[in-house]
């Protein structure tokens, strides 16, 4: 953020930057968890679609 903007916004700029840091740390934490959860989720989704395919083959 430019210095001119900071001066214009004053304390709002500080609050905005603090919020951005919080958001970024939250994303980092969630991202870390996602990298662990994603394979499991994909596995569940994959299993689900495989079950649906098997079910549709049985019907036909």
Biopython code that builds the backbone (N, CA, C, O; Angstrom):
import numpy as np
from Bio.PDB.StructureBuilder import StructureBuilder

atoms = [
    (1, "UNK", "N", (0.852, -1.186, 0.000)),
    (1, "UNK", "CA", (0.000, 0.000, 0.000)),
    (1, "UNK", "C", (0.888, 1.237, 0.000)),
    (1, "UNK", "O", (1.861, 1.300, 0.752)),
    (2, "UNK", "N", (0.567, 2.213, -0.829)),
    (2, "UNK", "CA", (1.408, 3.408, -0.936)),
    (2, "UNK", "C", (1.267, 4.287, 0.307)),
    (2, "UNK", "O", (0.243, 4.263, 0.991)),
    (3, "UNK", "N", (2.308, 5.056, 0.581)),
    (3, "UNK", "CA", (2.309, 5.942, 1.757)),
    (3, "UNK", "C", (1.194, 6.974, 1.669)),
    (3, "UNK", "O", (0.582, 7.314, 2.682)),
    (4, "UNK", "N", (0.925, 7.478, 0.461)),
    (4, "UNK", "CA", (-0.134, 8.487, 0.288)),
    (4, "UNK", "C", (-1.494, 7.917, 0.702)),
    (4, "UNK", "O", (-2.281, 8.572, 1.386)),
    (5, "UNK", "N", (-1.741, 6.708, 0.280)),
    (5, "UNK", "CA", (-3.007, 6.060, 0.644)),
    (5, "UNK", "C", (-3.093, 5.874, 2.154)),
    (5, "UNK", "O", (-4.144, 6.098, 2.754)),
    (6, "UNK", "N", (-1.986, 5.463, 2.763)),
    (6, "UNK", "CA", (-1.973, 5.270, 4.209)),
    (6, "UNK", "C", (-2.316, 6.556, 4.927)),
    (6, "UNK", "O", (-3.088, 6.547, 5.885)),
    (7, "UNK", "N", (-1.745, 7.674, 4.469)),
    (7, "UNK", "CA", (-2.013, 8.967, 5.101)),
    (7, "UNK", "C", (-3.481, 9.346, 4.935)),
    (7, "UNK", "O", (-4.107, 9.842, 5.872)),
    (8, "UNK", "N", (-4.026, 9.114, 3.755)),
    (8, "UNK", "CA", (-5.431, 9.446, 3.501)),
    (8, "UNK", "C", (-6.372, 8.608, 4.367)),
    (8, "UNK", "O", (-7.353, 9.113, 4.914)),
    (9, "UNK", "N", (-6.060, 7.346, 4.478)),
    (9, "UNK", "CA", (-6.946, 6.423, 5.181)),
    (9, "UNK", "C", (-6.704, 6.403, 6.687)),
    (9, "UNK", "O", (-7.605, 6.084, 7.462)),
    (10, "UNK", "N", (-5.487, 6.744, 7.095)),
    (10, "UNK", "CA", (-5.172, 6.774, 8.517)),
    (10, "UNK", "C", (-5.315, 5.414, 9.173)),
    (10, "UNK", "O", (-4.754, 4.424, 8.702)),
    (11, "UNK", "N", (-6.075, 5.369, 10.274)),
    (11, "UNK", "CA", (-6.200, 4.129, 11.053)),
    (11, "UNK", "C", (-6.921, 3.036, 10.269)),
    (11, "UNK", "O", (-6.727, 1.848, 10.531)),
    (12, "UNK", "N", (-7.757, 3.440, 9.300)),
    (12, "UNK", "CA", (-8.451, 2.441, 8.493)),
    (12, "UNK", "C", (-7.455, 1.612, 7.694)),
    (12, "UNK", "O", (-7.657, 0.415, 7.488)),
    (13, "UNK", "N", (-6.383, 2.251, 7.247)),
    (13, "UNK", "CA", (-5.365, 1.533, 6.488)),
    (13, "UNK", "C", (-4.692, 0.487, 7.370)),
    (13, "UNK", "O", (-4.424, -0.631, 6.928)),
    (14, "UNK", "N", (-4.421, 0.860, 8.629)),
    (14, "UNK", "CA", (-3.797, -0.090, 9.557)),
    (14, "UNK", "C", (-4.717, -1.281, 9.799)),
    (14, "UNK", "O", (-4.274, -2.429, 9.819)),
    (15, "UNK", "N", (-6.000, -0.992, 9.981)),
    (15, "UNK", "CA", (-6.973, -2.060, 10.206)),
    (15, "UNK", "C", (-7.060, -2.961, 8.981)),
    (15, "UNK", "O", (-7.140, -4.184, 9.097)),
    (16, "UNK", "N", (-7.044, -2.339, 7.806)),
    (16, "UNK", "CA", (-7.115, -3.098, 6.558)),
    (16, "UNK", "C", (-5.912, -4.021, 6.426)),
    (16, "UNK", "O", (-6.057, -5.189, 6.067)),
    (17, "UNK", "N", (-4.719, -3.496, 6.716)),
    (17, "UNK", "CA", (-3.516, -4.319, 6.610)),
    (17, "UNK", "C", (-3.539, -5.442, 7.628)),
    (17, "UNK", "O", (-3.121, -6.559, 7.325)),
    (18, "UNK", "N", (-4.021, -5.165, 8.831)),
    (18, "UNK", "CA", (-4.120, -6.203, 9.860)),
    (18, "UNK", "C", (-5.072, -7.304, 9.394)),
    (18, "UNK", "O", (-4.800, -8.493, 9.563)),
    (19, "UNK", "N", (-6.200, -6.883, 8.802)),
    (19, "UNK", "CA", (-7.170, -7.858, 8.288)),
    (19, "UNK", "C", (-6.553, -8.698, 7.176)),
    (19, "UNK", "O", (-6.771, -9.907, 7.108)),
    (20, "UNK", "N", (-5.790, -8.056, 6.314)),
    (20, "UNK", "CA", (-5.152, -8.795, 5.225)),
    (20, "UNK", "C", (-4.188, -9.838, 5.776)),
    (20, "UNK", "O", (-4.105, -10.953, 5.261)),
    (21, "UNK", "N", (-3.451, -9.463, 6.839)),
    (21, "UNK", "CA", (-2.523, -10.423, 7.446)),
    (21, "UNK", "C", (-3.292, -11.600, 8.025)),
    (21, "UNK", "O", (-2.887, -12.753, 7.876)),
    (22, "UNK", "N", (-4.406, -11.300, 8.689)),
    (22, "UNK", "CA", (-5.240, -12.374, 9.246)),
    (22, "UNK", "C", (-5.756, -13.293, 8.151)),
    (22, "UNK", "O", (-5.722, -14.517, 8.279)),
    (23, "UNK", "N", (-6.233, -12.683, 7.075)),
    (23, "UNK", "CA", (-6.755, -13.471, 5.951)),
    (23, "UNK", "C", (-5.656, -14.345, 5.363)),
    (23, "UNK", "O", (-5.872, -15.523, 5.082)),
    (24, "UNK", "N", (-4.479, -13.760, 5.179)),
    (24, "UNK", "CA", (-3.375, -14.522, 4.603)),
    (24, "UNK", "C", (-2.947, -15.669, 5.509)),
    (24, "UNK", "O", (-2.649, -16.762, 5.026)),
    (25, "UNK", "N", (-2.915, -15.430, 6.827)),
    (25, "UNK", "CA", (-2.535, -16.512, 7.730)),
    (25, "UNK", "C", (-3.613, -17.586, 7.763)),
    (25, "UNK", "O", (-3.312, -18.775, 7.870)),
    (26, "UNK", "N", (-4.868, -17.163, 7.671)),
    (26, "UNK", "CA", (-5.968, -18.130, 7.633)),
    (26, "UNK", "C", (-5.876, -18.988, 6.373)),
    (26, "UNK", "O", (-6.080, -20.202, 6.414)),
    (27, "UNK", "N", (-5.564, -18.329, 5.248)),
    (27, "UNK", "CA", (-5.405, -19.060, 3.984)),
    (27, "UNK", "C", (-4.248, -20.044, 4.087)),
    (27, "UNK", "O", (-4.333, -21.174, 3.607)),
    (28, "UNK", "N", (-3.160, -19.598, 4.721)),
    (28, "UNK", "CA", (-1.989, -20.470, 4.868)),
    (28, "UNK", "C", (-2.337, -21.694, 5.706)),
    (28, "UNK", "O", (-1.956, -22.815, 5.369)),
    (29, "UNK", "N", (-3.065, -21.471, 6.804)),
    (29, "UNK", "CA", (-3.463, -22.584, 7.670)),
    (29, "UNK", "C", (-4.409, -23.520, 6.931)),
    (29, "UNK", "O", (-4.230, -24.737, 6.935)),
    (30, "UNK", "N", (-5.421, -22.930, 6.294)),
    (30, "UNK", "CA", (-6.390, -23.741, 5.551)),
    (30, "UNK", "C", (-5.707, -24.459, 4.392)),
    (30, "UNK", "O", (-6.001, -25.621, 4.112)),
    (31, "UNK", "N", (-4.808, -23.768, 3.730)),
    (31, "UNK", "CA", (-4.072, -24.377, 2.628)),
    (31, "UNK", "C", (-3.297, -25.597, 3.080)),
    (31, "UNK", "O", (-3.253, -26.615, 2.390)),
    (32, "UNK", "N", (-2.685, -25.481, 4.253)),
    (32, "UNK", "CA", (-1.943, -26.609, 4.816)),
    (32, "UNK", "C", (-2.860, -27.787, 5.083)),
    (32, "UNK", "O", (-2.524, -28.936, 4.794)),
    (33, "UNK", "N", (-4.032, -27.480, 5.644)),
    (33, "UNK", "CA", (-4.994, -28.542, 5.928)),
    (33, "UNK", "C", (-5.557, -29.112, 4.639)),
    (33, "UNK", "O", (-5.788, -30.317, 4.533)),
    (34, "UNK", "N", (-5.781, -28.235, 3.645)),
    (34, "UNK", "CA", (-6.338, -28.685, 2.370)),
    (34, "UNK", "C", (-5.411, -29.689, 1.694)),
    (34, "UNK", "O", (-5.867, -30.674, 1.112)),
    (35, "UNK", "N", (-4.114, -29.434, 1.775)),
    (35, "UNK", "CA", (-3.175, -30.349, 1.116)),
    (35, "UNK", "C", (-3.239, -31.738, 1.734)),
    (35, "UNK", "O", (-2.918, -32.734, 1.086)),
    (36, "UNK", "N", (-3.663, -31.795, 3.015)),
    (36, "UNK", "CA", (-3.837, -33.092, 3.678)),
    (36, "UNK", "C", (-5.210, -33.671, 3.353)),
    (36, "UNK", "O", (-5.356, -34.867, 3.100)),
    (37, "UNK", "N", (-6.214, -32.792, 3.365)),
    (37, "UNK", "CA", (-7.593, -33.260, 3.173)),
    (37, "UNK", "C", (-7.941, -33.551, 1.720)),
    (37, "UNK", "O", (-8.761, -34.422, 1.431)),
    (38, "UNK", "N", (-7.312, -32.815, 0.808)),
    (38, "UNK", "CA", (-7.689, -32.933, -0.597)),
    (38, "UNK", "C", (-7.590, -34.359, -1.141)),
    (38, "UNK", "O", (-8.530, -34.833, -1.779)),
    (39, "UNK", "N", (-6.472, -35.054, -0.905)),
    (39, "UNK", "CA", (-6.414, -36.444, -1.413)),
    (39, "UNK", "C", (-7.532, -37.315, -0.843)),
    (39, "UNK", "O", (-8.097, -38.152, -1.548)),
    (40, "UNK", "N", (-7.847, -37.115, 0.434)),
    (40, "UNK", "CA", (-8.921, -37.887, 1.054)),
    (40, "UNK", "C", (-10.262, -37.538, 0.422)),
    (40, "UNK", "O", (-11.081, -38.416, 0.151)),
    (41, "UNK", "N", (-10.477, -36.234, 0.188)),
    (41, "UNK", "CA", (-11.720, -35.801, -0.449)),
    (41, "UNK", "C", (-11.821, -36.360, -1.863)),
    (41, "UNK", "O", (-12.876, -36.845, -2.271)),
    (42, "UNK", "N", (-10.733, -36.290, -2.599)),
    (42, "UNK", "CA", (-10.729, -36.820, -3.966)),
    (42, "UNK", "C", (-11.010, -38.310, -3.957)),
    (42, "UNK", "O", (-11.717, -38.827, -4.822)),
    (43, "UNK", "N", (-10.457, -38.985, -2.982)),
    (43, "UNK", "CA", (-10.678, -40.423, -2.855)),
    (43, "UNK", "C", (-12.155, -40.697, -2.607)),
    (43, "UNK", "O", (-12.745, -41.589, -3.218)),
    (44, "UNK", "N", (-12.753, -39.908, -1.689)),
    (44, "UNK", "CA", (-14.182, -40.075, -1.395)),
    (44, "UNK", "C", (-15.029, -39.783, -2.622)),
    (44, "UNK", "O", (-15.961, -40.522, -2.940)),
    (45, "UNK", "N", (-14.691, -38.689, -3.311)),
    (45, "UNK", "CA", (-15.438, -38.310, -4.514)),
    (45, "UNK", "C", (-15.269, -39.393, -5.581)),
    (45, "UNK", "O", (-16.231, -39.783, -6.243)),
    (46, "UNK", "N", (-14.045, -39.868, -5.734)),
    (46, "UNK", "CA", (-13.760, -40.919, -6.706)),
    (46, "UNK", "C", (-14.537, -42.186, -6.394)),
    (46, "UNK", "O", (-15.116, -42.808, -7.285)),
    (47, "UNK", "N", (-14.543, -42.565, -5.111)),
    (47, "UNK", "CA", (-15.290, -43.750, -4.696)),
    (47, "UNK", "C", (-16.770, -43.570, -4.984)),
    (47, "UNK", "O", (-17.445, -44.485, -5.456)),
    (48, "UNK", "N", (-17.259, -42.371, -4.689)),
    (48, "UNK", "CA", (-18.679, -42.085, -4.898)),
    (48, "UNK", "C", (-19.054, -42.220, -6.369)),
    (48, "UNK", "O", (-20.068, -42.834, -6.703)),
    (49, "UNK", "N", (-18.236, -41.648, -7.245)),
    (49, "UNK", "CA", (-18.552, -41.712, -8.669)),
    (49, "UNK", "C", (-18.419, -43.151, -9.180)),
    (49, "UNK", "O", (-19.158, -43.565, -10.073)),
    (50, "UNK", "N", (-17.490, -43.900, -8.621)),
    (50, "UNK", "CA", (-17.343, -45.299, -9.021)),
    (50, "UNK", "C", (-18.581, -46.099, -8.609)),
    (50, "UNK", "O", (-19.054, -46.957, -9.354)),
    (51, "UNK", "N", (-19.097, -45.803, -7.410)),
    (51, "UNK", "CA", (-20.315, -46.479, -6.949)),
    (51, "UNK", "C", (-21.489, -46.146, -7.856)),
    (51, "UNK", "O", (-22.290, -47.014, -8.203)),
    (52, "UNK", "N", (-21.579, -44.867, -8.238)),
    (52, "UNK", "CA", (-22.678, -44.452, -9.112)),
    (52, "UNK", "C", (-22.584, -45.144, -10.463)),
    (52, "UNK", "O", (-23.598, -45.563, -11.022)),
    (53, "UNK", "N", (-21.364, -45.267, -10.993)),
    (53, "UNK", "CA", (-21.180, -45.944, -12.282)),
    (53, "UNK", "C", (-21.591, -47.408, -12.174)),
    (53, "UNK", "O", (-22.256, -47.949, -13.057)),
    (54, "UNK", "N", (-21.181, -48.038, -11.074)),
    (54, "UNK", "CA", (-21.522, -49.438, -10.866)),
    (54, "UNK", "C", (-23.036, -49.601, -10.744)),
    (54, "UNK", "O", (-23.620, -50.540, -11.285)),
    (55, "UNK", "N", (-23.655, -48.671, -10.028)),
    (55, "UNK", "CA", (-25.115, -48.723, -9.854)),
    (55, "UNK", "C", (-25.827, -48.540, -11.189)),
    (55, "UNK", "O", (-26.821, -49.210, -11.469)),
    (56, "UNK", "N", (-25.310, -47.628, -12.011)),
    (56, "UNK", "CA", (-25.962, -47.387, -13.303)),
    (56, "UNK", "C", (-25.763, -48.571, -14.243)),
    (56, "UNK", "O", (-26.615, -48.839, -15.090)),
    (57, "UNK", "N", (-24.643, -49.283, -14.102)),
    (57, "UNK", "CA", (-24.419, -50.468, -14.939)),
    (57, "UNK", "C", (-25.373, -51.591, -14.544)),
    (57, "UNK", "O", (-25.866, -52.329, -15.396)),
    (58, "UNK", "N", (-25.630, -51.710, -13.224)),
    (58, "UNK", "CA", (-26.544, -52.742, -12.744)),
    (58, "UNK", "C", (-27.958, -52.495, -13.248)),
    (58, "UNK", "O", (-28.675, -53.436, -13.590)),
    (59, "UNK", "N", (-28.361, -51.222, -13.294)),
    (59, "UNK", "CA", (-29.716, -50.865, -13.722)),
    (59, "UNK", "C", (-29.943, -51.210, -15.190)),
    (59, "UNK", "O", (-31.018, -51.679, -15.564)),
    (60, "UNK", "N", (-28.938, -50.978, -16.012)),
    (60, "UNK", "CA", (-29.133, -51.167, -17.455)),
    (60, "UNK", "C", (-29.039, -52.607, -17.899)),
    (60, "UNK", "O", (-29.184, -52.898, -19.086)),
]
sb = StructureBuilder()
sb.init_structure("model")
sb.init_model(0)
sb.init_chain("A")
sb.init_seg("    ")
for serial, (resi, resn, name, xyz) in enumerate(atoms, 1):
    if name == "N":
        sb.init_residue(resn, " ", resi, " ")
    sb.init_atom(name, np.array(xyz, "f"), 0.0, 1.0, " ", f" {name:<3s}", serial, name[0])
structure = sb.get_structure()
